[in-house]
């Protein structure tokens, strides 16, 4: 299969991206050399086809083939094992609260493999309206934040990600690089080590590493979800996305302690100061492009139950329409809140 893909790439791009540029480049080089050295023009074609030029062309061509092979193999390694999704589904089956971070690039959210992952969480929310999920985006560099303002960079993908979260009523927050670094500094030394924020071979310079190392080196280990289960226990899901490969690792209650500490610090930063689990305006990413647009509407289970019962009574207490009453009640409440 890989060779079929390579053949298709060569058929489409070999002439335009290798042979024609290589031919014209070597031709121009020979022309300039003859013009500068005043060689006889009858020797031009002889020199152009010399062993030196042919070896140079062969080296460029071989390099091109190696790069194309490597990139093709990397980009076609689209893998997410069935047991990875099984781990996610099993964790979500007993979850009541799902607090996740987003450390991948905004474009990567729309890769097919990321969409499969996100659809599992959305399905859980649709099946259980009491299930609460929220997400905070962590930006590692100032350049990433600046790219949000340009449609041809990350602006388009950021707006579409906002639309997805608004559609499903999922709160979406964000932290800028300086804020992320401040949160990480509030962790204890042991917690930072357990979160693998820096390599194990430099335990003697962690404070220097936290101050000077690029945040992008550390933030790749912070793509996780802290899950609260219906029985009050906790767990964490570590999500590792590299190219088109996605890995999910489950940590039980004890192993998830450092992620619980980080989650509390993140929530303290993004929530309103009155103790309400609502995102404050300064960190509400759904208002990044439209400051006056309302964020996701959070409806309590009791409100939906009460309105669904009212619809049931109005219909004459005839059974068999519980699910329709529930969906209608939820949509009516959301519509009233957004008017």
N, C-alpha and C positions, 0 to 999 in steps of 0.2 A: 504493500500500500504506500509506503514511504517513497519508493522509487516512482510510483505513478504520480504522486504529488510533485516530486522533483521534476519529472518530465514535463508536467503541465507548466510549472514555473519557468523552466528553460524555454519552452515553446513560446511563452508570452513575453519574456523579458530578456532573453539571451542577446538578441540583436541590439535592442535599444539600450540595455544597461551594461553590456560588456563589449561585444564585438565592434559595434560602430564607434563608441568612445575610444576603445583601444586602438582601432585602425586610424582614426583621425588624430589621436594624440601622438602616435609614433610617426605618422606622416608629417605632422606639424613640426615635431622635433627634428626629423631629418631635413625638412625644408629650411628651418632656421639655422641649423648647423652648416648646411651648404651655402646659404646666403651669407653667413658671417665669415666662413673660412674661404669663400670664393672658390669652392671646388668645382670641377667640371660637372655640368648637369648630366652628362651621359653616365656618370658614376652614381647618380642619385638613387636609382632603383636598385642598383647593386648593393649600395651601402644600407639602404632601407631594409633589405632582406638579409642583412648580415646575421651571423650567429649571435652576436650581442643583442640585437633587437629581438630576435626570435626567442632567446632565453628570457629576456625581460617580459615579453608577451606571455610566455608559458608560465612564468612566475605569477603574473597578475591573474591569469586565467585559473590557475590552481588555487590561489587564494580566494578567488570568487566562488569556486565550487565548494571549498571547505566552509566558507561563511554561509552560503545558501543551505548546505546540508545541515549545519549546526542550528541555524535559525528555524528551518523547517521542522527538524526533529523536536526542537523546543516548543514551537507553537502548536504542533500537532499532538503533543503529550497532554491531551485533555482527559484528565482522570479524576473521578470522584467515586470511590468504591461504594458498593451497596451497603457495606457495614458502617461506612462513615455516616450515611443518611440514617441508618438504623440507630446509631448512637444519638443523633440529633432528635429523631422522632421519639425515642424512648425517654429522653430527658424532657422533651416538651409535653409528653403525655401526662405528667404529674405536676407540671409547672403552673404557678399562679402569677409569677412576675419574672420578666425577662429584661434585664438591663444590659445593653450591649455597647461596645465601642466600635468605631469604624476607623481603622488606621490605613486602609488601602486607598489607592487613588480613586477619584470620583468616576473616572471612565471605567474602572474595573468593576464597579457596581453593576454595570450593564453587560458584562460578559455572561454568556449562557450559564456557566457553572455557578456564578454568583446569584443569578436569577433563580436557579433551582434551590439554592440554599435559602434565599429570601422567601420564596414561595411556601416553603415548609412552615416558616414562622407566621406568615399571613394566614395560611390555612388553619393553624391553631387558633388564631385570633377570631376567625370566622366561625369556627366550631364552638368556641367557648367565649362569649362576649365579656365574661369577667376576667379573662386573661389580659394582663397588662404588659405591653412591651414598649420600650423606649430606647433611644440610641443617641450617643454623643459622638460626633466626628472629631478626631484628633488630627490637627494639622502640624506637620513637622517643620516646615520652613515658611519663611515669609513669602517666598515665591509662590507657594501653593495658594496662600491667601490672596495674593495679588491676581492670580490666574482666575479667580472667581469672577472678576469684573470683565472678562473677555469671553464672548460667546465662542470664538474659535479655539479657545484653550479649554478651561474647565467650567466656564459659566453655563453652557448649555446642559452639561451633564448634572451640574449642581441643581439647576432649576427643575430638571426632570426628576431628580431624586427627591426634591421637596414635594413635587406633585404626588409621587407615589406614597410618601408618608402622610400627606394630608388626606389622600383618598381613603386610607385605612385608619385614620385617626391615631397615627403613631407619633408621639412627641419626638422631635429631632433637634438636638442641641449641638453646639460646636465649641471648641476651645482653640485659641490661637497658640502658636508655639511657646511664647513666653509663659502663658498660663499652664500649659502642659508641663513645662519644666518646673514651675513652682509647685504643682501638685506632686510631682515625683520627688521633689526635695522633702516634702512633708512625710514621706514614707520612712520607716525605720531602715537601718542598714540591712537587717535580716530580710525584711520584706522586699527590698530592692534586689537582693541576691536571689530570692526565691522566684521573683518575676523575671529573672534572667535579663536584667537591664544592661548588664555588662558582662563580658566574658569571665569565666571562672578563673582564668589565669592571671587576672589583675585585681585580686581582692585587696592588695595593699595600696591602691590608688583610687578607690571608688569616689572619694569626694572630688578629686581632680577630674575624674572621668565625667561626673555629673555636671560639672561646670563647663568643661571645654569640649567634650565629645559632641559631634553633630546629633541632634535629636532624632534624625532619621535612622541612626544606627540602633537606637533604643526602642523607638516606637513600633518597629516591626514585631516586637514581642507583646504588644499591648492590644492586639486584636482578639478580644475575648467577650464572653457573655457571662454575667453572674446571674444565676437562676435561683429563685426562691420557690420551693415546692409547696404543695398544698398541706403537707404535714409539718411545715415549718422548717424543714431542713434546707440546706443550701448545696449547690454544686456550681462548677464552672465549666464552660466549654471554651477550649482554646482553638482558634481558627487560624490556620496557616495557609495563605493563598500565595503561591509562587507561579506566576504566569497563568497557565490554564490548569494547574493542579491545585486541588483543595484538600486539606487534611483537617480533621476534627478530632480533638482529644478531650475526653471527659475526665474531670477531676472531682473526687467525692468531697464530702463535707469538710474533712480535715485539710485536704490538699488545697481547697479553695480559699483558705483563710487570707493569704496575701491579696487575692483578687477581691475579697470582701472589703478589705481595708482600702484598696484603691477605689472601689466602687463608692464607698462612703465619702471619700475625698472629692470624687468627681461630682457626686450629687450635691454635696455642700457647696460646690462652686457654681453649679448651673441652676439649682433650685432657688425659689423665692425665699427671702429671709424670714418670712413669717412661719416657716416650717411646713408649708404646703408643698406636696410633691409635684409642683408645676414649674416649668422652665421659666426663668426670668427673661425679660425682654432683651437683655444684653447678650444672652447666649442662645436665643431661639433662632435656629437656622431657617425655620420656615418663614421668618420675617426678614431675612437677609436681603432679599430682592424687593419685597413688598412690605415695608415697615408697618403699614396700617392693616394688613391682611391678618385676620384672626388665625391663631394656631389651631392645632387639632382639638376638636371638641371631646372632652372626656365625660362620658355618661356613666353614672353608677348603675350597678346591677339592680338596686332597689327601685330606681326611677323607671327602668325599663319594665321591671316586674309589675309595678303599679299601673303603668300606662297599658301594658298588655292585658292586664286583668280588666281594666276599663273597657277595652275593645271587646274582650270576651263577654262581658255583661251586656254591652250594647248589641251584640250579635244574638242575644237571647240565650246565652250560656250553652250554645251548641259546641260540642267538642270536635276534635279532629283538625283544628286550625291553629294549634299552639305556636308552631314555627312561624306561620305567616303573621300572627299577632305580634310575636316577638320582633321580627324584622320591621314591621310597620311601626311599632312603638319606638324602636331605636331611631329609625329614619325621621319620624316626626319630631322627636326631641332634638336631634341634631339640627334639623331644619329650623326649628324655633330658636335655637341658640345662635345660629349663624345669621339670622335676619337683623 
